[in-house]
């Protein structure tokens, strides 16, 4: 199963405070372990919400709101995309991470094609495969 591991924002990440060398080294070591085990598919940190935008669609109208956004606990500071056998395996990996100080992490399964049932027709599946092949082609190139 694939899962997204979501690192919640905090006052420091929202203020643009960058991690120190010790934290970067510990996270680098952890990411190397994930990559070596074939668990990590992607990982990225995000700029503070002050550099972001929110786009809302309602009644045929589109509204764009500039950051920063309130409710830090609802914001994301970064994420991983992992390939694991189960949610329990994801939790075991996360327990090895170098987080501390009240950091909150959320783990969410990623939908797979079979999760959509009959509504995800053979034509839609082929379209999805073509899109994924284009993405992989860009990464290889």
C-alpha positions in Angstrom: 0.0 0.0 0.0 1.1 3.5 -0.6 0.6 6.1 2.1 1.2 9.8 2.5 3.0 10.7 5.7 2.0 14.3 6.5 4.2 16.5 8.7 2.0 19.1 10.4 3.1 22.7 10.5 4.0 24.5 13.7 4.8 28.1 14.7 8.5 27.7 13.7 7.8 26.2 10.2 5.1 28.9 9.6 7.7 31.5 10.6 10.1 30.2 8.0 12.6 28.9 10.7 14.9 26.4 8.9 16.0 23.3 10.7 19.5 23.3 12.2 22.4 21.1 10.9 21.8 18.4 13.6 18.1 18.0 12.5 19.0 18.0 8.8 21.7 15.3 9.4 19.3 13.1 11.4 16.5 13.5 8.8 19.0 12.8 6.0 20.0 9.5 7.8 16.4 8.5 8.3 15.6 9.3 4.6 18.6 7.2 3.5 17.2 4.2 5.6 13.8 4.7 4.0 15.2 4.8 0.5 17.5 1.9 1.0 14.6 -0.2 2.2 12.6 0.8 -0.8 9.9 2.5 1.3 10.3 6.1 0.3 8.8 7.1 -3.1 9.0 10.9 -2.5 9.7 13.4 0.2 9.4 17.2 0.3 9.3 20.1 2.7 7.0 23.0 2.0 7.4 26.7 2.4 5.3 28.5 5.0 1.7 29.2 4.1 2.6 32.9 3.8 4.1 32.0 0.4 1.0 30.0 -0.6 -2.4 30.6 -2.1 -5.8 28.9 -1.5 -8.2 28.5 -4.4 -11.9 27.9 -3.7 -14.4 26.7 -6.2 -18.1 27.5 -5.5 -21.1 28.0 -7.7 -19.0 28.4 -10.8 -16.8 31.0 -9.2 -13.1 30.8 -8.3 -11.7 32.7 -5.4 -8.0 33.0 -4.7 -6.8 33.8 -1.1 -3.2 34.8 -0.3 -1.5 33.2 2.7 -0.6 33.2 5.5 -3.4 31.0 6.8 -4.6 30.7 10.3 -5.0 27.5 12.3 -1.4 26.3 12.1 -2.5 22.8 13.3 -4.3 22.3 10.0 -1.4 23.2 7.8 1.3 21.0 6.3 5.0 21.6 6.6 6.1 18.6 4.5 5.3 15.1 3.4 6.6 11.7 2.3 5.1 9.2 0.0 5.8 5.7 1.2 5.3 2.2 -0.2 4.6 -0.2 2.8 2.9 -3.5 3.4 0.5 -2.1 6.0 -0.4 0.9 8.2 1.4 -0.9 11.0 4.6 -1.0 9.0 4.3 2.8 8.3 3.9 3.4 12.0 7.0 1.3 12.8 9.0 3.3 10.3 7.7 6.6 11.7 8.6 5.6 15.3 12.2 5.6 14.0 12.1 9.1 12.7 14.0 11.9 14.4 11.0 14.0 15.4 10.5 15.4 18.9 9.0 18.5 20.6 5.3 17.8 20.0 5.6 17.2 16.3 2.4 15.8 14.9 2.4 13.4 11.9 -0.6 12.0 10.0 -0.5 8.9 7.9 -3.1 8.4 5.2 -3.5 5.6 2.7 -3.4 6.6 -1.0 -6.3 5.5 -3.2 -5.4 2.7 -5.6 -7.2 2.0 -8.9 -9.2 -0.9 -7.4 -10.6 1.3 -4.6 -12.8 3.1 -7.2 -14.7 0.0 -8.2 -16.7 -0.3 -11.5 -16.8 3.5 -11.8 -13.1 3.4 -12.8 -13.8 2.0 -16.2 -11.1 0.2 -18.4 -10.8 3.4 -20.4 -10.2 5.4 -17.3 -7.6 2.9 -16.1 -5.8 3.1 -19.5 -5.8 6.9 -19.3 -4.4 6.7 -15.7 -1.6 4.3 -16.9 -0.7 6.7 -19.8 -0.5 9.6 -17.4 1.8 7.6 -15.0 4.0 6.5 -17.9 4.4 10.2 -18.9 5.3 11.1 -15.3 7.9 8.3 -15.1 9.3 9.3 -18.5 9.8 12.9 -17.2 11.7 11.6 -14.1 13.9 9.3 -16.2 14.7 12.1 -18.7 
